[in-house]
């Protein structure tokens, strides 16, 4: 696993994840790790539709935007986290 994602993955273990968004969150983390940024964006956006206060999903989506070099969007999502 990419070292930059280790803290994100650790939070996944610590957070109680309702099954309604847990699968999307896990797929988003895996997509980030594999540099599939569009898939990660879709997955984390799905999580945020169900749980708009999910700070870890905001951070994950910010990382996906950062990976796509969409820095303004990344900064915005980091600010939401």
N, C-alpha and C positions, 0 to 999 in steps of 0.2 A: 504494500500500500504506500502511496506517495506520502512522504513525511508531513507535508503540509496538511494532509487530510486526517492525520492521526487524532488531533484534538476534536475534530468534527465527528469522527467515528466513535471516539470515547464518549462524547455527549449523547450519541444515539443510545448507548448502553445505559446511561444514567437517566434519561428522560422516559417517563411513562408514555408510551406511544399507543394511542388508540389504533386498533387495526385498520380503521378507515383510511389513515394516511401513512401508516408505518411502511407499507410496501413501496409507496411512492418515494418516501424518504430514503429507504434503503437503495432503491434503483437510482435515485439522484446521486447518492454518495458513490455508488459504483460507476456511474456515468462520469462523474468528475474525475475519479481515479483513472479512468480510461481515456480521458480528454474528449469525451463525447458531450460537448458543452450544450448543444441544442437539446439533447435528451435530458440532461441535468436541469436545464431551465424549465422544461416542461414538467418534470417530476416535482421540483421544488415549488413551482407555481401551483401545482395541484394541491400540495400540502398547505400552501398559504391560503388557498381558497377555503379550505376547511378549518384552518387554524391560523388566522391572520396575525396572531401574537407569537407565533413560533419563531423565536430568535435564531435558532439553529438553521431553520429553513431559509430565513432571510440571509444569513451568512453564506449558506451553501449556494443560494442563487447569486449572491454577490461574487462568489468565487467563479461561478460559471460565466458571468458577464466579464469578469477580469480575464478569464481564459480566452474569451472571444475578443479581447482588447476593447471592450465597450466600457471604458473606465468610468464615465459619468454615471452609467446605470449601476455599476458595481458600487460606487461610492454611495449612491442613493440607498441601495439595499443594505449596505453596511450600517448606514445611519438608522435604518428601521430596526436593525438588530439591537 
